[in-house]
Amino acid sequence: MVIAVLVPALLFANIYVMIILLLSQLPLLLVGKVARRWALSLRAGVFLSALIFVVNLFTGSYLSAIALTLRFLVLLTSFSLFFMTTSPDDLGLALDRIGAIRWLSRRWLGYPNALSFTFTTAVRLVPTLAVDAQTVVDAQRSRGLELDKGNLLKRVRNYIPILIPLLLIAIRRSLELAEALESRGFPGKEGRTSLFQLKFRPVDYAIIALSVVAIAGSFWVFFHYKIPVL
Amino acid sequence: MITLDRVSYTYRSGQRALTDIDLNLEGGDFIAIMGENGAGKTTLAKHLNGLLKPSQGRVLVDGEDTRKASVAKLSRKVGLVFQNPDHLLFSETVRDEVAFGLKNFGFAPDVVDKQVERTLEALGLSEYTDTSPFLLSGGERKRVALAAILATEPDYLILDEPTIGQDYQQKERLRNFILQLYSQGKAVVMITHDVEFVAESNPKVILLSQGRIVARGPADSVLSKDELVKKASLVRPQMSRLFSELTNYGFPSDVIDVHRARLLLEEKLSEAKVRVAQNS
């Protein structure tokens, strides 16, 4: 469904299309009970959308600037919607069911669960790393480091004392994780079952069908008509 | 002097971490902050050098409100040593690591060199001056982290769990070192779960539970009270557990350290000896 929103958003730079796409997602935000968190991520995206607007204002007309800024918001919204309503565990489980990924994983890494597990672990470790990053920043500030001091080059260099400990912590943790996994028998035997089974319900098929139609429709319109900005 | 005046702190997630903390810290003080995991010990420590600003109340460092001063400026006076050295080590050599803070604070190069040398020697790290900190053991890295803060000679030294990962001899050295610091007129605050370490060093103890101060006083009066200690998820020091069982024999109930225990036992035993001699 995310793709169904992305394709028209990327194909057309039309303001009306963008507004329709944006509005069509609002009820979904409410249903998913993530409207507040979406608003927060929107607030974080204000600077970037302002940047996009200004840059496009210089390179094109103000209409296309508006359209492209709206496109950014559409993308932001659809991605937020997806990641805020889908737990990483479910996503990992879903990946694990895709035959192509299992096949690739077996070819590359020797056993079918490795790729989906890598993905789940990576997502899982992001918040942990964020906590570490905050601690490192605090620790270095306590040693008199001022991140926003000096000229541009100095400011970039200021991040060295932050990045090196963080990188080392991440590497060390991944090694520990690998050892912990091995000591618990990972990857186990072929044909592992999982505690939770993902099942397609009729409504899921309906949404997939709708998405496919929307994507195909967008392509059809894209190749047959020229859509202006406004 | 560092003054905490009815300090409360609530994290952005809405989680209340500190409630109505009043605390004074002067040169010559030695304070151990103890309490259960999540009691707010580290949050409290981060208030002392302005990393966190109180949600209510205020923190004054030598009369200056931490809300108005930069962390860099406050850190000049208040040295905060983080629990995990891996959060701060990044240099190629131990020398550079220890010099980092000094350079940030704008010391002259010759002063930096001298301070680095002195600090490394005091902490028994001289032989590692040109070693990469990442090649050292956990306990050594921890001492490098301590050296990195100590080199700037802060008036107030805040140590977050300094005894973790140190063997008993290193703990003993650390204790002597702390003793030296506060007898030189510096203030030392130590966050710790290490009941025995505290019992042997006999600082003032502040017991924190769920963000509130539940007890404060000399270590022997706080750590020998079972109900207080339990509240902070600790157990009493071994000596206290032993001597509280021996009160029938006339021993005081607030013995927590080996030294005092020994004196008391010696006294009792020699009395007993005299009695045996008289009887026979």
Chai-1 contact restraints between the chains, C-beta under 6 A:
chainA,res_idxA,chainB,res_idxB,connection_type,confidence,min_distance_angstrom,max_distance_angstrom,comment,restraint_id
A,T135,B,H87,contact,1.0,0.0,6.0,A-B,restraint_1
A,V136,B,H87,contact,1.0,0.0,6.0,A-B,restraint_2
A,D138,B,L51,contact,1.0,0.0,6.0,A-B,restraint_3
A,A139,B,F82,contact,1.0,0.0,6.0,A-B,restraint_4
A,A139,B,H87,contact,1.0,0.0,6.0,A-B,restraint_5
A,A139,B,L88,contact,1.0,0.0,6.0,A-B,restraint_6
A,R141,B,V71,contact,1.0,0.0,6.0,A-B,restraint_7
A,S142,B,N49,contact,1.0,0.0,6.0,A-B,restraint_8
A,S142,B,S75,contact,1.0,0.0,6.0,A-B,restraint_9
A,S142,B,L80,contact,1.0,0.0,6.0,A-B,restraint_10
A,R143,B,G101,contact,1.0,0.0,6.0,A-B,restraint_11
A,G144,B,A72,contact,1.0,0.0,6.0,A-B,restraint_12
A,G144,B,S75,contact,1.0,0.0,6.0,A-B,restraint_13
A,G144,B,G101,contact,1.0,0.0,6.0,A-B,restraint_14
A,G144,B,N104,contact,1.0,0.0,6.0,A-B,restraint_15
A,G144,B,F105,contact,1.0,0.0,6.0,A-B,restraint_16
A,L145,B,N104,contact,1.0,0.0,6.0,A-B,restraint_17
A,E146,B,A72,contact,1.0,0.0,6.0,A-B,restraint_18
A,P161,B,F90,contact,1.0,0.0,6.0,A-B,restraint_19
A,I164,B,F90,contact,1.0,0.0,6.0,A-B,restraint_20
A,P165,B,H87,contact,1.0,0.0,6.0,A-B,restraint_21
A,P165,B,F90,contact,1.0,0.0,6.0,A-B,restraint_22
A,I169,B,D86,contact,1.0,0.0,6.0,A-B,restraint_23
